């Protein structure tokens, strides 16, 4: 083997080892130990350590840059997600505003104030929130149920668009034939919303709206319409709507009646417990009836 006289020559041979690990470097040092003197070995070790330090600093700088790049990418992704959520919220709000405008136009035909949908929506939300607090109907009522129900409740009488004014606005009692026609607003509303749900099967509030439109005139004892379903066969959303709708109807002026006071409405609803209304919901309503009175007073244009 040719004698190696300078540490620069050895460094060139060991440069790969320096980039790998100390053990590899020392193996090469052992190989050439008889070819170099102590001074060269000392210089060689110093040079290798310096190169290791440089490589370590380079790797550390690269790691720090990767961390910074990942953090910047995460901030960018979070910003994009926030923008998407904001736009979806805007679209959802505009859709609800459009639906409320259409429903309000329908409601204004037989509601002097036009505030019926706002009040019933608020009543439904209160009941749903109290159910959630009590842990009642946990298979149905979750964290988003109250908001979805409040959004869906204005759709309950959308089918009235198909009822002639002569019947809808009749100041006296309907004849049996007129009442049969009046009852069809339930099926009209249900079929209208069901066709929309087919196109948007994942839309929760539309599904609730469909159930409410179809079943909010059903009664707990089976004496309601259109199908005569009873008890918990009636969707919970419709049972909540039934109580909310009746309370607001009792409190409001109509072409065929003057408004009742809160205490009178309270008594009528209590009398309907177990016949017209779900007993558990009725008890919840009676326990928190002051909230319903506050909502009516706050949202009523007649106060």
SEDREN-979122 format. One line per 5 residues: their letters; for each residue z, y, x negated of N, C-alpha, C. Coordinates in steps of 0.1 Angstrom, whole numbers. Example, Ala and Ser with C-alpha at 12.3 -4.5 7.8 and 13.67 -1.06 7.14 Angstrom:
! SEDREN-979122
as> 78/-57/-132/78/-45/-123/78/-33/-132  71/-22/-128/71/-11/-137/79/0/-129
This chain:
! SEDREN-979122
xxxxx> 0/-12/-8/0/0/0/0/12/-9  -8/23/-5/-9/35/-13/4/43/-11  9/49/-22/21/56/-21/19/69/-13  29/72/-5/29/84/3/38/94/-3  33/106/-7/41/115/-15/47/127/-8
xxxxx> 41/130/4/46/142/11/51/139/25  60/146/29/65/144/43/55/148/54  46/157/50/35/161/60/27/148/63  24/140/53/16/128/56/23/119/65  36/117/62/44/108/71/45/114/85
xxxxx> 47/127/86/48/133/99/36/130/107  24/131/101/12/128/108/12/114/114  17/105/105/18/91/110/28/89/121  38/97/120/49/95/130/49/103/142  38/112/143/38/122/154/38/115/168
xxxxx> 31/103/168/30/96/181/44/90/184  51/85/174/64/80/176/74/91/180  72/103/176/81/114/180/79/117/194  67/115/200/65/117/214/70/106/223  73/95/216/77/83/224/92/82/225
xxxxx> 99/79/214/113/79/213/119/77/199  132/79/198/138/79/184/137/65/178  138/55/186/138/41/181/124/38/174  113/42/180/100/40/174/99/47/161  104/60/161/103/68/149/111/61/138
xxxxx> 123/56/140/131/50/130/125/37/125  118/30/133/111/18/128/101/21/118  93/32/120/83/37/111/90/42/98  101/49/100/108/53/88/113/41/79  117/31/85/121/19/78/110/13/70
xxxxx> 98/13/77/86/8/71/82/15/58  84/28/58/80/36/46/92/40/37  104/34/40/116/39/33/115/37/17  107/27/13/106/25/-2/96/34/-8  89/42/0/78/50/-4/82/65/-5
xxxxx> 93/68/0/97/83/0/111/84/-7  113/96/-12/126/99/-18/136/105/-7  148/106/-10/158/111/-1/155/125/4  149/134/-4/146/147/0/135/147/11  125/139/8/114/138/18/120/133/32
xxxxx> 128/122/31/134/117/43/142/127/51  150/135/44/157/146/50/148/156/57  138/160/50/128/169/56/121/163/68  118/150/66/111/143/77/120/142/90  133/139/88/142/138/100/143/152/107
xxxxx> 144/162/99/145/176/104/132/179/112  121/176/107/108/179/114/107/171/127  111/158/126/110/150/139/120/156/149  132/159/145/141/165/155/136/178/161  129/186/153/123/199/158/113/196/168
xxxxx> 104/185/165/94/182/174/99/176/187  110/168/186/116/163/198/121/175/207  127/185/200/133/196/207/122/204/214  110/205/207/99/213/213/94/205/225  92/192/224/87/184/235/97/184/247
xxxxx> 110/184/244/120/184/255/119/197/262  118/208/254/117/222/261/104/222/269  93/217/264/81/217/272/82/209/285  88/197/284/90/189/296/100/196/306  110/202/301/120/209/310/113/221/317
xxxxx> 104/228/309/97/239/315/88/234/326  81/223/323/72/217/333/79/213/346  91/207/344/99/202/355/104/214/363  108/225/357/113/237/364/101/243/372  89/243/366/78/248/373/74/240/385
xxxxx> 76/226/384/73/217/395/83/220/406  96/222/403/106/225/413/103/238/420  99/248/412/95/261/418/83/260/427  74/252/423/62/250/431/65/243/444  74/233/443/78/225/455/85/234/465
xxxxx> 94/243/459/102/252/468/93/262/475  83/267/467/73/277/473/65/270/484  61/257/481/53/250/491/62/247/504  75/244/502/83/242/513/85/254/522  87/266/515/88/279/522/75/281/530
xxxxx> 64/279/524/51/281/530/50/272/543  53/259/541/52/250/552/62/254/564  74/258/560/84/263/570/78/275/577  72/284/570/66/296/576/55/292/586  47/282/582/36/278/591/42/271/603
xxxxx> 52/263/602/59/257/613/65/267/623  71/277/617/77/288/625/66/295/633  54/297/627/43/304/633/38/296/645  37/282/642/32/273/653/41/273/664  55/272/662/65/272/672/64/285/680
xxxxx> 62/296/673/62/309/680/49/310/689  38/305/684/26/306/693/27/296/705  33/284/702/35/275/713/44/281/724  55/288/719/64/294/729/57/305/737  48/313/730/40/323/737/31/317/747
xxxxx> 24/306/744/15/300/753/23/294/765  34/287/762/43/282/773/48/293/782  52/304/776/57/315/785/46/321/793  34/322/788/23/328/796/19/318/807  19/305/804/16/295/814/26/296/826
xxxxx> 39/297/822/50/298/832/48/311/840  45/321/834/43/334/841/32/333/851  21/326/847/10/325/856/14/316/868  21/305/865/25/297/876/34/304/886  44/312/880/53/319/888/46/330/897
xxxxx> 36/336/891/28/346/899/21/339/911  15/328/908/8/321/919/18/316/930  29/310/925/39/305/935/45/317/943  48/328/936/54/340/942/45/345/953  32/344/951/22/348/961/23/340/973
xxxxx> 25/327/971/27/317/983/40/320/990  51/322/982/64/324/988/65/337/995  58/347/991/59/360/997/54/360/1012  47/349/1015/42/348/1029/53/346/1039  64/339/1035/74/336/1044/88/340/1039
xxxxx> 88/348/1028/101/353/1022/100/368/1020  108/375/1028/107/390/1027/109/396/1013  117/389/1006/121/395/993/112/391/981  106/379/982/99/373/971/107/368/960  121/369/961/130/365/951/135/350/952
xxxxx> 130/343/962/135/330/965/133/321/953  121/321/946/119/312/935/128/315/923  131/328/921/140/331/910/154/326/913  158/328/925/172/323/928/173/308/928  164/301/934/165/286/935/164/281/920
xxxxx> 156/287/912/155/283/898/168/284/891  175/295/894/188/297/888/199/288/893  198/285/906/208/275/912/206/262/905  193/257/904/190/244/899/195/243/884  193/254/877/198/254/863/213/253/862
xxxxx> 220/260/870/235/259/870/239/245/873  234/238/883/238/225/887/235/215/875  223/216/869/219/208/858/229/210/846  232/222/843/241/225/832/255/219/835  260/219/847/273/214/850/272/199/849
xxxxx> 261/193/853/260/178/852/260/174/837  254/182/829/254/179/815/268/180/809  275/190/813/289/192/808/298/180/812  295/175/824/304/164/829/299/150/824  287/150/818/282/137/814/277/129/825
xxxxx> 273/135/836/268/128/848/253/126/847  249/114/852/235/110/852/229/111/837  236/105/828/231/107/814/218/101/811  213/91/819/200/86/817/189/96/821  192/107/828/182/116/832/185/130/826
xxxxx> 198/134/826/201/148/822/204/148/807  195/154/799/198/156/785/198/171/782  197/175/769/198/189/765/187/198/770  175/192/773/164/200/778/162/200/793  170/192/800/167/190/814/169/203/822
xxxxx> 180/210/819/182/222/827/171/232/826  165/234/814/154/244/812/142/238/819  139/225/818/127/220/824/128/221/839  140/218/844/142/219/859/140/233/864  146/242/857/145/256/860/130/261/861
xxxxx> 122/256/851/108/259/851/100/252/862  105/240/866/97/232/876/101/236/890  113/241/892/117/243/906/108/253/914  102/263/908/94/272/916/82/265/923  79/253/918/68/246/924/71/238/937
xxxxx> 83/239/941/87/230/952/79/233/965  76/245/968/68/248/981/54/252/978  48/248/967/35/252/964/25/247/975  28/237/982/20/231/992/18/240/1005  27/250/1006/26/259/1017/13/267/1017
xxxxx> 6/267/1006/-6/274/1005/-16/268/1015  -14/256/1019/-23/249/1028/-19/250/1043  -8/257/1046/-3/259/1060/-7/272/1066  -13/271/1077/-18/283/1084/-6/293/1087  -9/306/1087/1/316/1090/7/315/1104
xxxxx> -1/310/1113/3/309/1127/15/299/1128  15/290/1119/26/280/1119/37/284/1109  33/288/1097/42/291/1087/51/303/1091  45/313/1097/52/325/1100/56/326/1115  56/315/1122/60/315/1136/75/319/1137
xxxxx> 78/329/1145/92/334/1146/101/324/1154  96/316/1162/104/307/1170/103/293/1165  109/284/1173/110/270/1169/96/263/1170  93/255/1160/80/248/1160/79/237/1171  68/235/1177/65/224/1185/65/211/1177
xxxxx> 66/199/1183/66/187/1175/53/186/1167  41/190/1173/29/190/1165/29/200/1154  34/211/1156/34/222/1146/43/217/1135  54/211/1138/64/206/1127/57/195/1119  49/187/1125/42/177/1117/33/183/1107
xxxxx> 26/194/1112/17/201/1103/25/208/1092  36/214/1095/45/220/1086/50/211/1075  53/199/1079/57/189/1069/47/185/1059  34/187/1062/24/183/1053/24/192/1040  31/203/1040/32/211/1027/37/203/1016
xxxxx> 46/192/1019/51/184/1009/40/175/1003  32/169/1011/21/161/1005/10/169/998  8/181/1004/-2/190/998/2/194/984  15/198/983/20/202/970/20/190/960  25/178/965/25/167/956/12/163/951
xxxxx> 2/162/960/-12/158/955/-18/168/946  -15/181/948/-20/191/939/-15/190/925  -1/188/924/5/187/911/2/174/905  1/163/913/-2/150/907/-15/150/900  -25/157/905/-38/158/898/-37/165/885
xxxxx> -28/175/884/-26/182/872/-19/173/862  -9/166/866/-1/157/858/-10/147/851  -20/142/858/-29/132/853/-36/137/840  -39/150/840/-45/156/828/-35/160/817  -22/161/821/-12/164/811/0/155/813
xxxxx> -1/142/810/9/132/813/22/134/805  22/142/794/34/144/786/42/156/790  36/164/800/43/176/803/55/173/813  67/175/807/79/171/814/81/180/827  80/193/826/83/201/837/73/199/849
xxxxx> 60/196/845/51/193/856/55/180/864  59/170/856/64/158/863/76/161/872  85/169/867/96/173/876/92/180/888  82/189/886/77/197/897/70/188/907  63/178/903/57/169/912/67/161/920
xxxxx> 78/157/914/89/150/921/95/159/931  98/171/927/104/181/936/96/184/948  83/187/945/74/190/957/73/179/967  74/167/962/72/155/971/85/152/978  97/154/972/109/148/977/120/158/981
xxxxx> 118/171/980/129/180/982/133/181/997  125/175/1006/130/175/1020/135/161/1024  136/152/1014/142/139/1017/157/142/1018  165/133/1026/179/135/1027/186/123/1023  199/125/1018/207/114/1012/208/102/1022
xxxxx> 208/104/1035/210/93/1044/197/87/1049  185/92/1044/172/87/1047/166/93/1059  172/104/1065/166/110/1077/157/122/1074  153/124/1061/144/134/1058/129/130/1058  121/138/1053/106/135/1053/100/138/1039
xxxxx> 89/132/1035/80/125/1044/82/110/1044  89/104/1034/89/89/1034/102/83/1039  112/91/1041/125/86/1045/133/79/1034  130/82/1021/138/76/1011/152/81/1011  161/73/1006/175/77/1007/183/75/994
xxxxx> 195/81/993/204/79/982/197/82/968  201/74/958/196/77/945/181/72/943  175/67/953/160/65/953/153/79/952  159/89/958/154/102/957/156/107/943  145/112/936/147/118/923/158/128/922
xxxxx> 165/128/911/177/137/909/172/152/911  160/155/905/155/168/905/153/173/920  149/164/928/146/167/942/160/169/950  170/161/946/183/162/953/189/175/949  188/179/937/193/193/932/185/204/940
xxxxx> 172/202/941/164/213/947/168/213/962  170/202/968/173/202/983/186/211/985  196/209/977/208/217/979/206/232/976  199/234/965/196/248/961/187/255/972  177/248/977/168/254/987/175/258/1000
xxxxx> 183/248/1004/190/251/1017/200/262/1016  208/263/1005/217/274/1003/210/287/1003  199/288/996/191/301/996/185/304/1010  180/294/1016/175/296/1030/185/301/1040  197/295/1038/208/300/1047/212/314/1044
xxxxx> 212/318/1032/216/332/1028/205/342/1031  193/338/1033/182/347/1033/177/350/1047  171/362/1049/165/365/1062/151/359/1062  148/353/1074/135/348/1077/130/353/1090  117/351/1092/111/356/1105/118/350/1117
xxxxx> 125/339/1115/131/332/1127/146/333/1127  152/340/1116/167/340/1116/172/352/1107  184/356/1110/191/365/1101/199/358/1090  202/365/1079/209/358/1068/223/354/1072  228/343/1067/242/339/1068/250/344/1057
xxxxx> 263/346/1059/272/350/1048/275/337/1039  279/340/1027/282/329/1018/292/319/1023  302/323/1030/312/314/1035/306/304/1046  297/310/1054/291/302/1064/282/292/1058  274/296/1048/265/287/1041/273/276/1034
xxxxx> 284/279/1029/293/270/1022/297/259/1032  301/263/1043/306/254/1054/295/244/1058  283/250/1060/272/241/1065/268/231/1054  268/235/1041/265/225/1031/276/215/1030  289/219/1031/299/209/1031/298/199/1042
xxxxx> 294/203/1053/292/194/1065/280/185/1062  271/189/1054/260/180/1051/262/170/1039  274/170/1034/278/161/1023/277/146/1027  268/139/1020/267/124/1024/257/122/1034  252/132/1041/241/130/1051/229/136/1046
xxxxx> 229/150/1045/217/157/1039/218/157/1024  229/159/1018/230/161/1004/238/150/996  234/148/984/241/139/974/255/143/974  265/134/976/279/138/977/284/143/963  279/137/952/284/142/939/279/156/936
xxxxx> 267/159/940/261/172/938/268/182/947  271/178/959/278/187/969/292/191/963  299/181/958/312/184/952/311/194/941  301/192/932/298/201/921/295/215/926  287/216/936/284/229/942/296/236/948
xxxxx> 304/228/955/316/234/961/326/239/951  327/231/939/336/235/929/332/248/922  319/251/921/313/262/914/306/272/923  309/272/936/302/279/946/301/294/943  311/299/936/311/314/933/299/318/924
xxxxx> 295/308/915/283/311/907/271/313/916  270/305/926/258/306/935/258/319/943  270/323/947/271/336/954/267/348/944  271/347/931/268/357/921/253/357/919  247/346/918/232/345/916/225/352/927
xxxxx> 229/348/940/222/354/951/224/369/951  236/374/949/238/388/949/231/395/938  230/389/927/223/396/915/208/396/917  202/385/922/188/384/923/182/387/937  190/392/946/186/395/959/182/409/960
xxx> 170/412/966/166/425/968/172/431/981  180/423/988/185/427/1001/200/432/999  205/431/987/219/435/985/222/450/987
